Amino acid sequence: MTDLSGHPTQILRASGVEGRFMRRYSGRNARHYETRRQGPQWEAEAQAFRQLYKRVSPRSILDCPIGTGRWLGTYQRTGASVLGIDLSDDMLTEAAKKLRPNAGVRLERGDLMNPSRPAALGSGHELIVCTRFAHWLSPQDLTVLFGRFSATGSRYLLLGAMVRPRRRVQPNPSQKGWRDHLKSLRTWLRPRPPEYVHDEAFMLQALRECGWTLTARTPVSRSRGVHYYFYLLAGRGANGAEPGRTQSCLRAGGKLDSD
Ligand SMILES: C[S@@+](CC[C@H](N)C(=O)[O-])C[C@H]1O[C@@H](n2cnc3c(N)ncnc32)[C@H](O)[C@@H]1O
């Protein structure tokens, strides 16, 4: 049975909704995670992923959270060695079903966000993959994660995130459509964990402060002013330099692997 503690965002940890959050990733939900995720949006994601992955052609990968191991087919086809980390045992069980004999893949349970029992992320990976996770993290928690990634001294980071351009004009509430009203009612009846659409300028600044430089940005989809991109970022490890973090990254990241 999956341990339901450790939701990524502080708000959720405090509000006690985290059990419901992690139920999305356990039992039946874990088993059907991928069969429910088909269609143009998912195909667009896979295309963006392949495009950026090819630019790095990594031999070693840290995928976290790896979930059901959506990208394991590509990793194994290209012969990369993989460390996959996730909080949910049930998601890891699904990922393990994709492993070929003698695959160079290690799957480990770990908490990416809890500083008192941090996951061991290893070091010197050629590529870190982090998809479909950033929207669960507050901007502050996102910076913590970037700091942790930076501490591994890895070469590249492939990150998926929903963002909005800075200073987007908020829609007038009186102009709400029936879909918005329905959504509000649904949220009121069945509270959902918050999903974050990040301010892109803030996010890229936080990445820079943690040593990650934007290399490429591939659009996945766009809806109502929200842009969903896959980003490829070069870390300090890309140039063979020592991993390092600026003071602001350290401050935001709090305790890191090497602390
Ligand atoms: C939406 S899934 C994304 C999985 C995969 N990256 C993908 O693109 O399909 C989110 C995953 O985050 C995991 N997760 C949530 N909080 C976590 C945490 N604090 N540490 C590690 N994994 C976590 C969940 O178990 C789930 O598998």
The ligand as an SDF file (V2000), in Angstrom:
LIG
                    3D

 27 29  0  0  0  0  0  0  0  0999 V2000
    1.3500   13.4040  -12.8540 C   0  0  0  0  0  0  0  0  0  0  0  0
    2.4520   12.1130  -12.3170 S   0  0  0  0  0  0  0  0  0  0  0  0
    3.7930   12.3530  -13.4540 C   0  0  0  0  0  0  0  0  0  0  0  0
    4.6120   11.1120  -13.6750 C   0  0  0  0  0  0  0  0  0  0  0  0
    5.5780   11.1860  -14.8940 C   0  0  0  0  0  0  0  0  0  0  0  0
    6.6330   12.1610  -14.6940 N   0  0  0  0  0  0  0  0  0  0  0  0
    4.8100   11.4810  -16.1740 C   0  0  0  0  0  0  0  0  0  0  0  0
    5.1250   12.4480  -16.8710 O   0  0  0  0  0  0  0  0  0  0  0  0
    3.8900   10.7140  -16.4680 O   0  0  0  0  0  0  0  0  0  0  0  0
    3.0550   12.7920  -10.8040 C   0  0  0  0  0  0  0  0  0  0  0  0
    3.9100   11.8110  -10.0290 C   0  0  0  0  0  0  0  0  0  0  0  0
    4.5090   12.5000   -8.9460 O   0  0  0  0  0  0  0  0  0  0  0  0
    4.6490   11.5910   -7.8800 C   0  0  0  0  0  0  0  0  0  0  0  0
    4.8880   12.3970   -6.6670 N   0  0  0  0  0  0  0  0  0  0  0  0
    4.0280   13.2400   -6.0450 C   0  0  0  0  0  0  0  0  0  0  0  0
    4.6320   13.8440   -5.0160 N   0  0  0  0  0  0  0  0  0  0  0  0
    5.9180   13.3680   -4.9930 C   0  0  0  0  0  0  0  0  0  0  0  0
    7.0410   13.6160   -4.1610 C   0  0  0  0  0  0  0  0  0  0  0  0
    6.9740   14.4700   -3.1320 N   0  0  0  0  0  0  0  0  0  0  0  0
    8.1980   12.9400   -4.4080 N   0  0  0  0  0  0  0  0  0  0  0  0
    8.2810   12.0700   -5.4520 C   0  0  0  0  0  0  0  0  0  0  0  0
    7.2490   11.7970   -6.2730 N   0  0  0  0  0  0  0  0  0  0  0  0
    6.0790   12.4430   -6.0460 C   0  0  0  0  0  0  0  0  0  0  0  0
    3.3390   10.8190   -7.9070 C   0  0  0  0  0  0  0  0  0  0  0  0
    3.4310    9.5970   -7.2370 O   0  0  0  0  0  0  0  0  0  0  0  0
    3.1480   10.6480   -9.4200 C   0  0  0  0  0  0  0  0  0  0  0  0
    3.6920    9.4450   -9.8750 O   0  0  0  0  0  0  0  0  0  0  0  0
  1  2  1  0
  2  3  1  0
  2 10  1  0
  3  4  1  0
  4  5  1  0
  5  6  1  0
  5  7  1  0
  7  8  2  0
  7  9  1  0
 10 11  1  0
 11 12  1  0
 11 26  1  0
 12 13  1  0
 13 14  1  0
 13 24  1  0
 14 15  1  0
 14 23  1  0
 15 16  2  0
 16 17  1  0
 17 18  1  0
 17 23  2  0
 18 19  1  0
 18 20  2  0
 20 21  1  0
 21 22  2  0
 22 23  1  0
 24 25  1  0
 24 26  1  0
 26 27  1  0
M  CHG  2   2   1   9  -1
M  END
$$$$
